[in-house]
């Protein structure tokens, strides 16, 4: 175990630090995952800590798998057996199932996903006779989620306005409906575990004694519930090792609180603080631009990022006439870089602030007949047919799951209408039980005390489905997950239901088959484990591999890296988002988000904006992002920029208040090489004719019409055009 020799001095100090609280502030690309995994290996391999005495938590299944693989590579399978390493939610789910007798749900509880949670909120609104137009379910659910992240139960919800009173009532009813279905939401996993440890000292003592060391990745993304949970789990030994970077905290809307880093230093006085500042990802020019942006943020511990990878090329700034020109520049530049073998397609990423910005980009890629991968489109687990099959499986696992029952009770159609479903719910409520239990009892036919509650035409299909459900539950102990999967689909003829002889129908069938392939991986595991994994999967876990450019938001890019990065939409109102203009904390998070985007780049960085954008049916003049002002001109290559308006400038008035730009800074004189009518050859698009050429800044911009792809606007310094004599 000589892995310590591969660490730089700061990394080694973190890995080999003694007991007690330790805060590692890790800059982007500084090897924080390496430090965390080698800390685990060091404690087990050098200090003799038993693997089962350690808990390591992170935020995505992908990160957890990567950490687990790294630790096993360092120590081997035997020495790591018993190590509890997973996401916050997965670890909490495991604790809650073990301590279920102290909870308002049983150990077989189901975890409702985002769509199901909103469905339950709608039901709560309906039960309370509220108008869902006035009180939007999504907004109420967001308020409930924030309350849970702050460890507030319904009875503790603060009421200042009438709307607060409504939220409190909906929150209370929402929890009742969850518990009636023996279910929890994602926030409950954290809240219930934190409260469990707070309210039961014996339980807290048991887990705090078991975990001699608690290690946390991405600590800056923790919310208050997670922070309280961590404090409980390390309350005996006080050995907590957290790695994070407040400069990369960009999930405030999910409840993440970067101030937990400051709370850590207050709550653990004397904690060791170690800075990881050496970057192994980016060229120095990219790091210098990133630091220029983030150093303007107040109330932060400054880090000096440095690298041994060299200075690298200047950051490219490009200002297009409109958003279509912006997209064309991105696509053309990627094509040129690939054609000239300066990078592979998969090395490139295009980042933006909101998913809506991808539309014009996608059109540009399609027009150029270039493939791409879009991250953040409808998730695999959010597709209708996938949710249907999961609902069948969840109902078998937990017949009290009303959300799943309502989804599949008449799927495929079996003559059970809305009126019958309503009667089923009312009957269950009167009997003090759940619709699923009534359904299972109806499988006995006329012997069931509930039979008379339904007309004969309604009772028969209910009894038939109840019999199916009862049979499936009887197979739980003997059938594997894939066998049960196949049996359910066969019994209800679900694939035939999907097969409408269209391409869309075949795609839906393919999605079900993909879920079946995942189920095969659980051949020797339980249905509960399969359903838990599906419920806790994250967006980054569903990113597909392939040698094509990636289109994604800057939020989705966190934790990733690419050789070439384009950040588009660098206009005020987009980056930073207009919602942040009146909220200083939101504005600083926008700054951190831009910083995250910049630091994803390894070799090249392109900052792109458009002077006009189509919006509300007409072209709007845009003002460049205020964050661009923070990047010194000497770090940028490209067109000179006009100065920003004075403080009195009205952002809504477009360019009305712009002053004339100062004289351009001195730059090398570019000799124009191309002229209208000249025949040229491109490495990818072959022969074309120059329509126009002009010198722009330190480059020559050439418009060429190609027989293969039509008109393209190219940067002469990148396009590798050759003149045909």
C-alpha positions as CSV (number, residue, x, y, z in Angstrom):
1,X,0.0,0.0,0.0
2,X,2.3,2.7,-1.3
3,X,-0.5,5.0,-2.5
4,X,0.6,7.8,-0.2
5,X,3.7,8.4,-2.4
6,X,1.5,9.5,-5.3
7,X,-0.1,12.4,-3.3
8,X,1.0,16.0,-3.3
9,X,1.8,17.6,0.1
10,X,-1.7,19.0,0.8
11,X,-3.4,15.8,-0.3
12,X,-1.1,13.7,1.9
13,X,-1.8,16.0,4.9
14,X,-5.5,15.5,4.4
15,X,-5.3,11.7,4.0
16,X,-3.0,11.2,7.0
17,X,-4.5,13.7,9.3
18,X,-5.2,12.5,12.9
19,X,-8.5,12.0,14.6
20,X,-11.1,14.7,15.2
21,X,-13.0,17.0,12.9
22,X,-11.3,17.8,9.6
23,X,-12.5,20.2,6.9
24,X,-10.9,19.8,3.5
25,X,-11.6,22.8,1.2
26,X,-10.9,21.3,-2.3
27,X,-10.7,23.5,-5.4
28,X,-12.2,22.1,-8.6
29,X,-10.0,19.4,-10.2
30,X,-7.9,19.1,-7.1
31,X,-8.4,15.4,-6.5
32,X,-11.0,15.5,-3.7
33,X,-12.5,12.1,-4.5
34,X,-9.0,10.7,-4.5
35,X,-8.3,12.2,-1.1
36,X,-11.6,10.9,0.3
37,X,-11.1,7.3,-1.0
38,X,-7.4,7.2,0.1
39,X,-8.4,8.6,3.5
40,X,-10.7,5.5,3.8
41,X,-7.9,3.2,2.6
42,X,-5.4,4.9,5.0
43,X,-7.7,4.4,8.0
44,X,-8.3,0.8,7.2
45,X,-4.8,-0.1,5.9
46,X,-2.5,1.9,8.1
47,X,-4.6,2.7,11.2
48,X,-6.3,-0.6,11.6
49,X,-9.9,0.8,11.6
50,X,-12.4,-1.9,10.8
51,X,-14.3,-1.3,7.5
52,X,-17.7,-1.8,9.2
53,X,-16.8,1.1,11.6
54,X,-16.8,3.6,8.8
55,X,-19.5,5.5,7.0
56,X,-18.9,7.4,3.8
57,X,-21.7,9.4,2.1
58,X,-22.0,11.3,-1.1
59,X,-24.9,12.6,-3.3
60,X,-25.1,10.4,-6.4
61,X,-25.0,6.7,-7.0
62,X,-22.4,7.3,-9.7
63,X,-20.1,9.0,-7.2
64,X,-20.7,6.3,-4.6
65,X,-19.9,3.5,-7.1
66,X,-16.7,5.3,-8.2
67,X,-15.6,5.7,-4.5
68,X,-16.3,2.1,-3.8
69,X,-14.4,0.9,-6.8
70,X,-11.4,3.0,-5.9
71,X,-11.3,1.8,-2.3
72,X,-11.5,-1.8,-3.5
73,X,-8.6,-1.3,-5.9
74,X,-6.5,0.0,-3.1
75,X,-7.3,-2.5,-0.4
76,X,-9.0,-5.5,-2.1
77,X,-12.5,-7.0,-1.6
78,X,-11.8,-8.7,1.8
79,X,-10.5,-5.6,3.7
80,X,-13.5,-3.4,2.5
81,X,-16.3,-5.9,3.4
82,X,-18.8,-4.2,5.6
83,X,-17.9,-0.6,4.6
84,X,-21.1,1.4,4.4
85,X,-20.7,3.7,1.5
86,X,-23.6,5.3,-0.4
87,X,-25.8,8.3,-0.9
88,X,-27.3,10.2,2.0
89,X,-30.8,8.9,0.9
90,X,-29.7,5.3,0.5
91,X,-28.0,5.3,3.9
92,X,-31.0,6.9,5.6
93,X,-33.4,4.4,3.9
94,X,-31.3,1.5,5.4
95,X,-31.4,3.0,8.9
96,X,-35.1,3.7,8.7
97,X,-35.9,0.1,7.6
98,X,-33.9,-1.2,10.5
99,X,-35.6,1.1,13.1
100,X,-39.1,1.0,11.5
101,X,-40.9,0.1,14.8
102,X,-40.2,3.6,15.9
103,X,-41.7,5.2,12.7
104,X,-45.2,6.0,11.5
105,X,-44.6,3.6,8.5
106,X,-43.6,0.0,8.4
107,X,-40.2,-1.4,7.2
108,X,-41.7,-2.1,3.8
109,X,-42.3,1.6,3.1
110,X,-42.1,2.8,-0.5
111,X,-40.2,5.8,-1.7
112,X,-42.4,8.1,-3.8
113,X,-40.6,9.9,-6.7
114,X,-41.1,13.5,-7.7
115,X,-44.2,12.9,-9.9
116,X,-45.9,10.8,-7.2
117,X,-45.2,13.5,-4.6
118,X,-46.9,16.1,-6.7
119,X,-49.9,13.7,-7.3
120,X,-50.2,13.4,-3.5
121,X,-50.1,17.2,-3.1
122,X,-52.9,17.5,-5.6
123,X,-54.9,14.9,-3.6
124,X,-54.3,16.9,-0.4
125,X,-55.5,20.1,-2.2
126,X,-58.6,18.3,-3.3
127,X,-59.3,16.9,0.1
128,X,-59.1,20.4,1.6
129,X,-61.4,21.9,-1.0
130,X,-58.7,24.3,-2.2
131,X,-58.4,25.7,-5.7
132,X,-55.4,24.2,-7.4
133,X,-55.3,27.2,-9.8
134,X,-54.8,29.6,-6.8
135,X,-52.5,27.2,-4.9
136,X,-50.4,25.4,-7.5
137,X,-49.3,21.9,-6.5
138,X,-45.7,22.4,-7.6
139,X,-45.3,25.6,-5.5
140,X,-46.9,24.0,-2.4
141,X,-44.7,20.9,-2.8
142,X,-41.6,23.1,-3.0
143,X,-42.6,24.9,0.2
144,X,-43.2,21.5,2.0
145,X,-39.8,20.3,0.7
146,X,-38.1,23.5,2.0
147,X,-39.7,23.0,5.4
148,X,-38.5,19.4,5.6
149,X,-35.0,20.4,4.7
150,X,-35.1,22.9,7.6
151,X,-36.3,20.0,9.9
152,X,-39.8,21.5,10.3
153,X,-42.7,19.2,10.9
154,X,-46.3,20.3,9.9
155,X,-47.1,21.4,13.4
156,X,-43.9,23.5,13.5
157,X,-44.4,25.2,10.2
158,X,-44.3,29.0,10.8
159,X,-47.5,30.9,9.8
160,X,-47.2,34.6,9.0
161,X,-49.6,35.0,6.1
162,X,-52.8,33.2,5.1
163,X,-50.8,31.4,2.4
164,X,-48.6,30.0,5.1
165,X,-51.7,28.7,6.8
166,X,-52.7,27.0,3.6
167,X,-49.2,25.4,3.1
168,X,-49.3,24.1,6.7
169,X,-52.7,22.5,6.2
170,X,-51.6,20.9,2.9
171,X,-48.4,19.8,4.5
172,X,-50.3,18.1,7.3
173,X,-52.7,16.3,4.8
174,X,-49.8,15.4,2.5
175,X,-48.1,13.6,5.4
176,X,-51.3,11.8,6.3
177,X,-51.7,10.6,2.7
178,X,-48.1,9.5,2.5
179,X,-48.4,7.4,5.7
180,X,-51.7,5.9,4.6
181,X,-49.9,4.5,1.6
182,X,-47.0,3.4,3.8
183,X,-44.8,5.7,1.8
184,X,-42.2,8.4,2.3
185,X,-40.7,11.1,0.0
186,X,-37.0,11.9,-0.6
187,X,-37.1,14.6,2.0
188,X,-38.6,12.3,4.6
189,X,-35.7,9.9,4.4
190,X,-33.5,12.7,5.7
191,X,-36.0,14.3,8.1
192,X,-37.2,11.1,9.7
193,X,-33.6,9.8,10.2
194,X,-32.5,13.1,11.7
195,X,-35.5,13.2,14.0
196,X,-35.1,9.5,14.9
197,X,-31.5,10.1,16.1
198,X,-32.6,13.3,17.9
199,X,-35.6,11.7,19.7
200,X,-34.1,8.3,20.6
201,X,-30.8,8.6,22.5
202,X,-30.3,4.9,22.5
203,X,-30.6,4.7,18.7
204,X,-28.3,7.7,18.3
205,X,-25.8,6.1,20.6
206,X,-25.9,2.8,18.7
207,X,-25.1,4.3,15.3
208,X,-22.6,6.9,16.7
209,X,-20.8,4.1,18.5
210,X,-20.7,1.9,15.4
211,X,-19.3,4.6,13.1
212,X,-15.9,5.5,14.5
213,X,-15.3,7.6,11.3
214,X,-17.8,9.6,9.2
215,X,-16.6,10.9,5.8
216,X,-18.6,13.2,3.6
217,X,-18.2,14.2,-0.1
218,X,-19.6,17.4,-1.6
219,X,-20.2,18.8,1.9
220,X,-21.1,22.2,0.4
221,X,-24.3,20.7,-1.0
222,X,-25.7,19.5,2.3
223,X,-28.9,21.0,3.7
224,X,-29.8,21.5,7.4
225,X,-31.3,18.0,7.7
226,X,-28.2,16.4,6.4
227,X,-26.0,18.6,8.6
228,X,-28.0,17.7,11.7
229,X,-27.8,14.0,10.7
230,X,-24.0,14.1,10.4
231,X,-23.6,15.8,13.8
232,X,-25.7,13.0,15.4
233,X,-23.7,10.2,13.7
234,X,-20.3,11.6,14.8
235,X,-21.5,12.6,18.3
236,X,-19.5,9.9,20.2
237,X,-16.1,9.8,18.5
238,X,-16.2,13.3,16.9
239,X,-14.2,11.9,13.9
240,X,-15.8,13.6,11.0
241,X,-13.9,14.2,7.7
242,X,-15.7,16.5,5.2
243,X,-14.6,17.5,1.7
244,X,-16.2,20.3,-0.2
245,X,-15.9,23.7,-1.8
246,X,-18.3,26.5,-0.9
247,X,-17.4,28.1,-4.3
248,X,-19.2,25.2,-6.0
249,X,-22.4,25.3,-4.0
250,X,-25.1,25.8,-6.6
251,X,-28.1,23.8,-5.4
252,X,-29.8,26.4,-3.1
253,X,-33.1,25.7,-4.8
254,X,-32.8,22.1,-3.5
255,X,-32.1,23.2,0.0
256,X,-28.3,23.1,-0.1
257,X,-26.7,25.6,2.2
258,X,-23.0,26.5,1.6
259,X,-23.0,28.1,5.0
260,X,-22.8,24.6,6.5
261,X,-19.1,24.9,5.9
262,X,-19.0,28.0,8.2
263,X,-21.2,26.2,10.7
264,X,-18.8,23.3,10.7
265,X,-15.9,25.5,11.9
266,X,-18.2,27.0,14.5
267,X,-19.6,23.7,15.8
268,X,-16.3,21.9,15.7
269,X,-13.8,24.5,17.2
270,X,-10.2,23.5,16.6
271,X,-11.1,21.5,13.5
272,X,-8.2,21.0,11.1
273,X,-8.7,23.0,7.9
274,X,-6.7,21.8,4.8
275,X,-6.7,23.6,1.4
276,X,-6.4,21.6,-1.8
277,X,-5.3,24.2,-4.4
278,X,-3.4,22.3,-7.0
279,X,-5.6,21.6,-10.0
280,X,-5.0,18.5,-12.2
281,X,-7.8,19.3,-14.7
282,X,-7.4,22.7,-16.4
283,X,-4.8,24.9,-18.0
284,X,-3.7,27.9,-16.0
285,X,-5.5,30.4,-18.3
286,X,-8.8,28.7,-17.5
287,X,-8.1,28.7,-13.8
288,X,-7.1,32.4,-13.9
289,X,-10.4,33.3,-15.6
290,X,-12.3,31.2,-13.0
291,X,-10.5,32.9,-10.1
292,X,-11.1,36.3,-11.5
293,X,-14.9,35.6,-11.4
294,X,-15.1,33.9,-8.0
295,X,-12.8,36.3,-6.2
296,X,-15.5,39.0,-6.5
297,X,-17.7,36.9,-4.2
298,X,-17.9,38.2,-0.6
299,X,-17.4,36.3,2.6
300,X,-15.4,33.4,1.3
301,X,-12.1,31.9,2.1
302,X,-9.9,32.5,-0.9
303,X,-7.9,29.8,-2.7
304,X,-5.1,30.2,-5.2
305,X,-5.7,27.6,-7.8
306,X,-2.6,26.5,-9.7
307,X,-1.6,23.8,-12.1
308,X,1.5,22.2,-13.6
309,X,-0.3,21.6,-16.9
310,X,0.9,24.8,-18.5
311,X,-0.6,28.2,-19.3
312,X,-2.7,27.0,-22.3
313,X,-4.5,29.1,-24.9
314,X,-6.4,32.2,-24.0
315,X,-10.1,31.9,-23.3
316,X,-12.1,32.6,-26.5
317,X,-14.8,35.2,-26.3
318,X,-17.3,35.3,-29.2
319,X,-20.2,37.7,-29.6
320,X,-22.8,36.6,-32.2
321,X,-25.5,38.8,-33.8
322,X,-28.3,36.6,-32.5
323,X,-29.0,33.2,-30.8
324,X,-28.9,31.4,-34.1
325,X,-25.5,32.8,-34.9
326,X,-24.4,31.8,-31.4
327,X,-25.5,28.2,-32.0
328,X,-23.9,28.2,-35.5
329,X,-20.6,29.4,-34.0
330,X,-20.6,26.5,-31.5
331,X,-21.5,23.8,-34.0
332,X,-19.0,25.1,-36.6
333,X,-16.2,25.4,-34.1
334,X,-16.7,21.9,-32.8
335,X,-16.8,20.6,-36.4
336,X,-13.5,22.5,-37.2
337,X,-11.8,21.2,-34.0
338,X,-12.8,17.7,-34.8
339,X,-11.9,17.9,-38.5
340,X,-8.5,19.3,-37.7
341,X,-8.0,16.5,-35.1
342,X,-7.6,18.9,-32.2
343,X,-10.1,17.0,-30.2
344,X,-12.7,14.2,-30.3
345,X,-16.4,15.0,-30.5
346,X,-16.9,13.5,-27.1
347,X,-14.4,15.9,-25.6
348,X,-16.8,18.9,-26.3
349,X,-19.6,20.1,-24.1
350,X,-22.0,23.0,-24.6
351,X,-23.4,24.5,-21.3
352,X,-26.2,26.9,-20.7
353,X,-28.2,28.2,-17.8
354,X,-31.7,26.8,-18.6
355,X,-32.8,23.7,-20.6
356,X,-34.9,25.9,-22.9
357,X,-31.7,27.2,-24.4
358,X,-31.0,23.8,-25.9
359,X,-33.6,24.1,-28.7
360,X,-31.7,26.4,-31.0
361,X,-28.5,24.5,-30.4
362,X,-30.2,21.2,-31.3
363,X,-31.5,22.7,-34.5
364,X,-28.0,23.8,-35.4
365,X,-26.6,20.3,-34.7
366,X,-29.4,18.7,-36.8
367,X,-28.9,21.1,-39.7
368,X,-25.2,20.3,-39.7
369,X,-26.0,16.6,-39.5
370,X,-23.8,16.2,-36.5
371,X,-24.9,13.9,-33.6
372,X,-25.1,15.1,-30.0
373,X,-26.2,13.9,-26.5
374,X,-28.7,16.0,-24.6
375,X,-28.6,15.8,-20.8
376,X,-31.6,16.9,-18.9
377,X,-34.3,15.8,-21.4
378,X,-37.0,13.5,-20.0
379,X,-35.3,11.1,-17.7
380,X,-35.6,7.4,-18.4
381,X,-37.4,6.8,-15.1
382,X,-39.8,9.6,-15.8
383,X,-41.2,8.0,-19.0
384,X,-44.8,6.8,-18.8
385,X,-44.2,3.1,-19.6
386,X,-41.3,2.9,-17.2
387,X,-43.3,4.4,-14.4
388,X,-46.2,2.0,-15.2
389,X,-44.1,-1.1,-14.7
390,X,-42.4,0.3,-11.6
391,X,-45.9,1.0,-10.2
392,X,-47.0,-2.6,-10.7
393,X,-43.8,-3.8,-8.9
394,X,-44.3,-1.3,-6.1
395,X,-47.9,-2.4,-5.6
396,X,-46.7,-6.0,-5.3
397,X,-44.2,-5.0,-2.7
398,X,-46.6,-2.7,-0.8
399,X,-50.4,-3.1,-1.5
400,X,-51.1,0.0,0.6
401,X,-49.4,2.2,-2.0
402,X,-52.4,4.1,-3.2
403,X,-50.5,6.1,-5.8
404,X,-49.3,3.0,-7.6
405,X,-52.7,1.4,-7.3
406,X,-54.5,4.3,-8.9
407,X,-52.0,4.3,-11.7
408,X,-52.3,0.7,-12.8
409,X,-55.7,-0.6,-11.5
410,X,-57.2,0.0,-15.0
411,X,-54.0,-0.5,-17.0
412,X,-54.4,-1.9,-19.5
413,X,-58.1,-1.0,-19.5
414,X,-60.1,-3.7,-17.7
415,X,-63.4,-2.0,-17.1
416,X,-62.6,-0.2,-13.9
417,X,-63.8,3.3,-14.2
418,X,-63.2,6.4,-12.1
419,X,-66.5,6.0,-10.3
420,X,-65.5,2.5,-9.2
421,X,-62.1,3.7,-8.1
422,X,-63.7,6.4,-6.0
423,X,-66.1,3.9,-4.4
424,X,-63.1,1.7,-3.7
425,X,-61.3,4.6,-1.8
426,X,-64.5,5.5,0.1
427,X,-65.1,1.9,1.1
428,X,-61.5,1.6,2.4
429,X,-61.8,4.8,4.3
430,X,-65.1,3.7,6.0
431,X,-63.5,0.4,6.9
432,X,-60.3,2.0,8.3
433,X,-58.1,0.3,5.8
434,X,-56.5,0.9,2.4
435,X,-57.9,0.4,-1.1
436,X,-55.2,-2.2,-1.7
437,X,-56.3,-4.3,1.2
438,X,-60.0,-4.1,0.0
439,X,-58.9,-5.2,-3.4
440,X,-57.0,-8.2,-2.0
441,X,-60.1,-9.2,0.0
442,X,-62.4,-8.9,-3.0
443,X,-60.3,-11.6,-4.6
444,X,-62.4,-14.0,-2.4
445,X,-65.5,-13.1,-4.4
446,X,-68.9,-12.8,-2.8
447,X,-67.4,-14.1,0.5
448,X,-65.8,-10.7,0.9
449,X,-67.7,-8.3,3.2
450,X,-66.9,-5.5,0.7
451,X,-68.6,-7.3,-2.3
452,X,-71.9,-5.7,-1.7
453,X,-70.4,-2.2,-1.9
454,X,-70.0,-2.6,-5.7
455,X,-72.3,-3.4,-8.5
456,X,-71.7,-6.8,-10.1
457,X,-70.3,-5.2,-13.2
458,X,-67.8,-3.3,-11.0
459,X,-67.0,-6.0,-8.5
460,X,-65.9,-8.7,-11.0
461,X,-62.9,-6.7,-12.6
462,X,-61.9,-5.5,-9.1
463,X,-61.9,-9.1,-7.9
464,X,-59.9,-10.3,-10.9
465,X,-57.2,-7.7,-10.4
466,X,-57.2,-8.4,-6.7
467,X,-56.6,-12.1,-7.5
468,X,-53.7,-11.1,-9.8
469,X,-52.2,-8.9,-7.1
470,X,-52.6,-11.7,-4.5
471,X,-50.9,-14.2,-6.8
472,X,-48.0,-11.9,-7.5
473,X,-47.5,-11.3,-3.8
474,X,-47.4,-15.0,-3.3
475,X,-44.5,-15.3,-5.6
476,X,-42.3,-12.7,-3.7
477,X,-40.5,-15.4,-1.8
478,X,-39.8,-17.7,-4.7
479,X,-39.5,-15.6,-7.9
480,X,-36.5,-13.5,-8.7
481,X,-37.0,-9.8,-9.6
482,X,-36.7,-10.5,-13.4
483,X,-39.0,-13.5,-13.2
484,X,-41.7,-11.5,-11.3
485,X,-41.2,-8.7,-13.9
486,X,-41.9,-11.1,-16.7
487,X,-44.9,-12.6,-15.0
488,X,-46.6,-9.3,-14.4
489,X,-46.1,-8.1,-17.9
490,X,-47.5,-11.4,-19.3
491,X,-50.5,-11.5,-16.9
492,X,-51.7,-8.0,-17.9
493,X,-50.5,-8.2,-21.6
494,X,-48.7,-4.9,-21.1
495,X,-46.3,-5.2,-24.1
496,X,-49.3,-5.9,-26.4
497,X,-50.9,-2.8,-24.9
498,X,-47.9,-0.7,-25.9
499,X,-47.5,-2.2,-29.3
500,X,-49.6,0.1,-31.5
501,X,-47.5,-0.7,-34.6
502,X,-45.9,2.8,-34.6
503,X,-42.3,3.8,-34.0
504,X,-43.3,5.5,-30.8
505,X,-44.9,2.3,-29.6
506,X,-41.7,0.4,-30.4
507,X,-39.7,3.0,-28.4
508,X,-42.0,2.4,-25.4
509,X,-41.4,-1.3,-25.7
510,X,-37.7,-0.8,-25.9
511,X,-37.8,1.3,-22.7
512,X,-39.6,-1.5,-20.9
513,X,-37.0,-3.9,-22.2
514,X,-34.2,-1.6,-20.9
515,X,-35.8,-1.7,-17.5
516,X,-36.0,-5.5,-17.8
517,X,-32.2,-5.5,-18.4
518,X,-31.7,-3.5,-15.2
519,X,-34.0,-6.0,-13.3
520,X,-31.7,-8.8,-14.5
521,X,-28.9,-7.2,-12.4
522,X,-31.1,-7.9,-9.4
523,X,-31.4,-11.6,-10.1
524,X,-30.0,-12.5,-6.7
525,X,-31.3,-9.5,-4.8
526,X,-34.7,-8.5,-3.5
527,X,-37.5,-6.5,-5.1
528,X,-37.2,-3.9,-2.3
529,X,-33.5,-3.3,-3.3
530,X,-34.5,-3.0,-6.9
531,X,-37.3,-0.5,-6.2
532,X,-35.0,1.5,-3.8
533,X,-32.3,1.8,-6.4
534,X,-34.8,3.0,-9.1
535,X,-36.2,5.6,-6.7
536,X,-32.9,7.0,-5.7
537,X,-31.3,7.1,-9.2
538,X,-30.1,10.7,-10.2
539,X,-29.9,12.5,-13.5
540,X,-26.1,12.1,-13.7
541,X,-26.6,8.3,-13.2
542,X,-28.5,8.2,-16.5
543,X,-26.0,10.0,-18.7
544,X,-25.1,7.7,-21.6
545,X,-21.6,7.3,-22.9
546,X,-20.6,8.0,-26.6
547,X,-18.2,9.9,-28.7
548,X,-20.5,12.9,-29.4
549,X,-20.7,16.4,-28.0
550,X,-22.7,16.8,-24.8
551,X,-25.4,19.5,-24.3
552,X,-26.3,20.2,-20.7
553,X,-27.0,22.9,-18.1
554,X,-24.2,24.2,-15.9
555,X,-26.1,22.7,-12.9
556,X,-26.0,19.2,-14.6
557,X,-22.3,19.7,-15.4
558,X,-21.2,19.9,-11.8
559,X,-18.7,17.1,-11.1
560,X,-18.0,16.5,-14.8
561,X,-15.1,17.6,-17.0
562,X,-14.6,18.1,-20.7
563,X,-11.6,18.9,-22.9
564,X,-13.5,21.7,-24.7
565,X,-16.3,23.7,-23.1
566,X,-18.6,26.3,-24.6
567,X,-20.7,28.4,-22.2
568,X,-23.4,30.2,-24.1
569,X,-26.0,32.8,-23.2
570,X,-23.7,35.1,-21.3
571,X,-26.1,37.9,-21.2
572,X,-27.6,39.7,-18.2
573,X,-30.9,38.1,-17.4
574,X,-29.6,34.6,-18.5
575,X,-26.2,34.5,-16.7
576,X,-26.9,35.8,-14.1
577,X,-30.6,34.8,-14.3
578,X,-33.1,37.7,-14.0
579,X,-34.6,36.1,-10.9
580,X,-31.4,36.9,-9.0
581,X,-31.4,40.6,-9.7
582,X,-33.2,41.5,-6.4
583,X,-31.7,38.8,-4.3
584,X,-28.0,39.2,-3.3
585,X,-27.7,35.5,-2.2
586,X,-29.2,34.3,-5.4
587,X,-26.8,36.6,-7.4
588,X,-23.8,35.1,-5.6
589,X,-25.1,31.6,-6.4
590,X,-25.3,32.6,-10.0
591,X,-21.6,33.7,-9.8
592,X,-20.7,30.3,-8.3
593,X,-22.6,28.6,-11.1
594,X,-20.6,30.4,-13.7
595,X,-17.5,29.5,-11.9
596,X,-18.5,25.8,-11.9
597,X,-19.1,26.0,-15.7
598,X,-15.7,27.6,-16.3
599,X,-13.8,25.0,-14.2
600,X,-15.3,22.1,-16.2
601,X,-12.9,22.9,-19.0
602,X,-9.6,21.1,-19.4
603,X,-8.0,22.4,-22.6
604,X,-10.1,25.1,-24.2
605,X,-12.9,27.4,-23.0
606,X,-15.3,29.5,-25.2
607,X,-17.5,32.2,-23.7
608,X,-20.3,33.0,-26.1
609,X,-23.2,35.5,-26.2
610,X,-25.6,37.0,-28.6
611,X,-26.5,40.7,-29.1
612,X,-30.1,39.8,-29.9
613,X,-32.3,37.0,-28.9
614,X,-35.8,35.9,-30.1
615,X,-38.2,36.3,-27.3
616,X,-41.9,37.1,-26.9
617,X,-42.3,37.1,-30.7
618,X,-39.6,39.7,-31.4
619,X,-35.9,40.1,-31.2
620,X,-34.7,41.6,-27.9
621,X,-31.5,43.5,-27.6
622,X,-29.3,41.9,-24.9
623,X,-26.6,43.3,-22.5
624,X,-23.6,41.1,-21.9
625,X,-23.3,39.4,-18.5
626,X,-21.9,41.5,-15.7
627,X,-19.6,38.5,-14.8
628,X,-17.7,39.0,-18.0
629,X,-16.4,42.3,-16.7
630,X,-14.5,40.4,-14.0
631,X,-12.3,38.5,-16.4
632,X,-9.2,40.6,-17.3
633,X,-8.9,41.5,-21.0
634,X,-5.5,39.9,-21.3
635,X,-7.0,36.5,-20.6
636,X,-9.4,36.7,-23.5
637,X,-8.9,36.2,-27.2
638,X,-11.5,37.5,-29.6
639,X,-13.6,40.6,-30.3
640,X,-13.1,43.6,-28.1
641,X,-16.1,44.5,-26.0
642,X,-17.8,47.8,-25.4
643,X,-17.8,49.1,-21.8
644,X,-20.8,48.3,-19.5
645,X,-23.3,51.0,-18.9
646,X,-23.2,53.2,-15.8
647,X,-25.2,52.3,-12.7
648,X,-28.1,54.4,-13.9
649,X,-28.5,52.2,-17.0
650,X,-32.0,50.7,-17.3
651,X,-31.6,47.0,-18.3
652,X,-34.9,47.0,-20.1
653,X,-34.0,49.7,-22.5
654,X,-31.6,47.7,-24.6
655,X,-28.7,49.6,-26.0
656,X,-30.2,53.1,-25.6
657,X,-27.8,54.1,-22.9
658,X,-24.6,52.7,-24.3
659,X,-21.6,55.0,-24.7
660,X,-19.2,54.7,-27.6
661,X,-16.5,52.2,-26.9
662,X,-13.0,53.5,-26.2
663,X,-10.3,53.0,-28.8
664,X,-9.5,49.3,-29.2
665,X,-6.4,48.1,-27.5
666,X,-3.4,47.6,-29.7
667,X,-3.4,44.1,-31.4
668,X,-1.4,42.4,-34.1
669,X,-2.3,43.5,-37.6
670,X,-4.1,40.6,-39.3
671,X,-3.4,40.3,-43.1
672,X,-6.7,39.4,-44.9
673,X,-6.1,36.1,-46.7
674,X,-9.5,35.3,-48.3
675,X,-11.6,37.2,-50.7
676,X,-15.1,36.9,-52.3
677,X,-15.2,34.4,-55.2
678,X,-12.1,32.5,-54.0
679,X,-12.4,28.7,-54.1
680,X,-11.4,26.9,-50.8
681,X,-11.3,23.5,-49.3
682,X,-12.4,22.5,-45.8
683,X,-11.1,19.3,-44.1
684,X,-14.7,18.1,-43.3
685,X,-17.0,19.9,-45.8
686,X,-14.7,19.8,-48.8
687,X,-15.0,22.4,-51.6
688,X,-16.7,25.8,-51.3
689,X,-16.7,29.4,-52.5
690,X,-16.0,32.4,-50.3
691,X,-18.9,34.8,-50.1
692,X,-17.4,37.4,-47.8
693,X,-14.4,37.9,-45.5
694,X,-13.5,40.5,-42.9
695,X,-10.9,41.0,-40.2
696,X,-12.5,40.9,-36.7
697,X,-10.3,41.5,-33.7
698,X,-7.3,39.2,-34.0
699,X,-8.9,36.9,-36.5
700,X,-10.4,36.7,-40.0
701,X,-14.0,35.7,-40.3
702,X,-14.9,34.0,-43.6
703,X,-18.4,33.2,-45.0
704,X,-18.2,30.2,-47.3
705,X,-20.9,28.3,-49.3
706,X,-20.2,24.6,-49.4
707,X,-22.0,22.2,-51.8
708,X,-22.3,19.7,-48.9
709,X,-23.8,21.8,-46.1
710,X,-24.6,25.3,-47.4
711,X,-23.4,28.6,-45.9
712,X,-21.0,28.5,-43.0
713,X,-19.3,31.3,-41.0
714,X,-15.8,30.2,-40.1
715,X,-12.9,31.4,-38.0
716,X,-9.8,31.4,-40.3
717,X,-7.5,30.6,-37.5
718,X,-9.4,27.4,-36.7
719,X,-11.0,26.3,-39.9
720,X,-7.8,25.1,-41.7
721,X,-9.1,26.3,-45.1
722,X,-6.8,25.9,-48.1
723,X,-7.1,27.9,-51.3
724,X,-7.8,25.9,-54.4
725,X,-5.8,27.4,-57.3
